[in-house]
Amino acid sequence: MIVAYWIVAGLLAAFYLYAGGKKVAQSREQLASMMGWVDTVPMPAVRAIGVVELLGAAGLVLPPLTGIAPGLAVAAAAGFVVLQVPATALHLVRGEGNVIGLNVVLLVVAAAATWLATFL
């Protein structure tokens, strides 16, 4: 189970490091080509989401790696499950039901990471 956690958590952390880093570092115009929803959300909120994603990625990896408060990995993974609920809702409200596949996959992978983290 521990190997499975590291595979799932590693993939999830890599995705959120990338996505969160882009939200923190890039302008609205740069993000708009990849994330059409940024035009309807204030930039401070986009930046805050990016910071949450970066902190969550760190929470998936650092606590189990260091052995300090490994229960935080469960909280980080569960936080990503919670994060995908309003993300999916935003796409549905914008009439972008055809693009929620990624959200559903991320939600399922985060749920798996949450369950696997309980074995750490």
Residue pairs with C-beta under 8 A, 6 or more apart in sequence:
1 116
1 119
2 119
2 120
4 116
5 64
5 73
5 113
5 116
5 117
5 119
5 120
8 109
8 112
8 113
8 116
9 60
9 61
9 64
9 73
9 77
9 113
9 116
9 117
10 61
11 109
12 57
12 60
12 77
12 80
12 106
12 109
12 110
12 113
13 57
13 58
13 60
13 61
14 57
15 106
16 53
16 54
16 56
16 57
16 80
17 53
17 54
17 57
19 50
19 53
20 49
20 50
20 51
20 52
20 53
20 54
20 56
20 57
21 50
21 54
22 30
22 31
22 34
22 50
23 31
23 35
23 46
23 47
23 49
23 50
23 53
24 47
24 50
24 51
24 54
28 38
28 39
28 43
28 46
31 38
31 46
32 38
32 39
36 94
36 96
37 90
37 91
37 94
37 96
38 46
40 94
41 90
49 83
52 79
52 83
53 83
55 76
56 76
56 79
56 80
56 83
57 76
58 76
59 72
59 73
59 75
59 76
59 79
60 73
60 76
60 77
60 113
60 117
61 73
62 68
63 69
63 70
63 71
63 72
63 73
63 76
64 70
64 73
64 117
64 120
70 117
70 120
73 113
73 117
73 120
74 114
74 117
74 118
77 110
77 111
77 113
77 114
77 117
78 110
78 114
80 106
80 107
80 110
80 113
81 107
81 110
81 111
81 114
83 110
84 103
84 104
84 106
84 107
84 110
85 107
87 103
88 100
88 103
88 104
88 107
91 97
91 99
91 100
91 103
92 100
